[in-house]
């Protein structure tokens, strides 16, 4: 066979051995994918649970901090027993400070409560996803079982 003069000859390539791998039936691949997804979902739930634990710890510290602040101011207010103008002004200033701090405390605690609830919701969602994965695995196992029974009847 003549090769045209303006064409290039490609060098012969060494034969490459095919990659050996596990059988790749549809159901096998589906089960491998479900296995990987189940592991990923489990790891995600663990991560989210740890995040929730951190948020709850932070919430406890936040409550403790603000309770101490408010208790300190409240103690100062009740410690003013005089009726002089200075005592009245001090009491009024401390009561204003108490109200401001109480408002900050409620706002901060509310934000942290929201963060904890969001984290708990995510962990709950992870659990639901894991349950759904388990149901899919059961469905795949049912299909495999039916297929094995069917093939057994054909070959048997």
C-alpha positions in Angstrom: 0.0 0.0 0.0 1.5 3.3 -1.1 1.6 6.2 1.4 0.9 9.6 0.0 4.0 11.8 0.0 2.6 14.7 2.0 1.2 12.5 4.9 3.1 11.7 8.1 3.7 8.2 9.4 2.7 7.6 13.0 5.1 5.5 15.0 3.8 2.2 16.2 2.7 2.3 19.8 3.5 -0.4 22.2 0.5 -2.5 23.2 -1.0 -1.4 26.6 -2.4 -4.0 28.8 -6.0 -3.4 29.7 -6.6 -2.3 33.3 -8.0 -5.1 35.3 -10.8 -4.2 37.6 -13.8 -5.7 39.4 -16.8 -6.8 37.4 -18.8 -3.8 36.4 -22.5 -4.7 36.3 -25.0 -2.0 36.8 -26.1 -3.3 40.2 -22.5 -3.8 41.4 -21.7 -0.2 40.5 -24.9 1.0 42.1 -24.0 -0.8 45.3 -20.4 0.6 45.3 -21.9 4.1 44.8 -24.4 3.6 47.7 -21.5 2.3 49.9 -19.4 5.4 49.2 -22.4 7.7 49.7 -23.3 6.0 53.0 -19.8 6.5 54.3 -19.8 10.1 53.2 -23.2 10.7 54.8 -22.0 9.1 58.1 -18.9 11.2 58.1 -21.0 14.3 57.5 -23.3 13.5 60.3 -20.3 13.1 62.7 -18.9 16.4 61.6 -22.3 18.2 62.0 -22.8 16.6 65.4 -19.4 17.9 66.5 -20.3 21.4 65.2 -23.6 21.2 67.2 -21.6 20.2 70.3 -19.3 23.3 69.9 -22.3 25.6 69.4 -24.0 24.2 72.6 -20.8 24.7 74.6 -20.5 28.3 73.3 -24.1 28.9 74.2 -23.5 27.7 77.7 -20.5 30.0 78.1 -22.5 32.9 76.6 -25.3 32.4 79.1 -22.9 32.2 82.0 -21.1 35.4 80.9 -24.3 37.4 80.6 -25.8 36.0 83.8 -22.6 37.0 85.7 -22.7 40.5 84.2 -26.3 41.1 85.1 -25.8 39.6 88.6 -22.9 41.9 89.2 -24.9 45.0 88.2 -27.9 43.8 90.1 -25.7 43.4 93.2 -24.4 47.0 92.8 -27.9 48.3 92.5 -29.1 46.5 95.6 -26.0 47.7 97.4 -27.0 51.3 97.1 -29.0 51.9 100.2 -28.7 55.7 100.6 -31.3 58.2 99.5 -29.0 61.1 98.6 -28.9 62.6 95.1 -25.6 60.8 94.4 -27.1 57.5 95.4 -30.2 58.1 93.3 -28.0 59.0 90.3 -25.8 56.0 90.8 -28.8 53.7 91.1 -30.4 55.2 87.9 -27.2 54.9 85.9 -26.7 51.3 87.1 -30.4 50.5 86.2 -29.8 51.9 82.7 -26.6 49.9 82.4 -28.5 46.8 83.5 -31.2 47.4 80.9 -28.7 47.8 78.1 -26.8 44.7 79.2 -30.0 42.7 79.5 -30.9 43.7 76.0 -27.5 42.7 74.7 -27.7 39.4 76.6 -31.1 38.6 75.1 -29.9 39.5 71.6 -26.7 37.4 71.9 -28.5 34.5 73.5 -31.2 34.5 70.8 -28.6 34.5 68.0 -26.7 31.6 69.7 -30.0 29.7 70.2 -30.6 30.1 66.5 -27.2 28.8 65.6 -27.7 25.7 67.9 -31.1 25.0 66.4 -29.7 25.3 62.9 -26.9 22.8 63.7 -29.4 20.5 65.3 -31.5 20.7 62.3 -28.6 19.8 60.0 -27.7 16.8 62.2 -31.3 15.7 62.0 -31.3 16.1 58.2 -28.1 14.0 58.0 -29.9 11.2 60.0 -32.8 11.4 57.6 -30.4 11.1 54.6 -28.8 8.1 56.2 -32.1 6.4 56.7 -33.0 7.1 53.0 -29.6 5.6 52.0 -30.4 2.5 54.0 -33.8 2.1 52.3 -32.1 2.4 48.9 -29.6 -0.3 49.8 -32.5 -2.5 50.9 -34.2 -1.9 47.6 -31.0 -2.7 45.7 -30.6 -5.9 47.7 -34.2 -6.8 46.9 -33.5 -6.3 43.2 -30.3 -8.4 43.4 -32.2 -11.2 45.3 -34.9 -11.3 42.7 -32.4 -11.3 39.9 -30.4 -14.2 41.5 -33.7 -16.1 41.9 -34.7 -15.4 38.3 -31.3 -16.4 37.0 -31.3 -19.6 39.1 -34.6 -20.6 37.6 -33.4 -20.0 34.1 -30.1 -21.9 34.5 -31.5 -24.6 36.9 
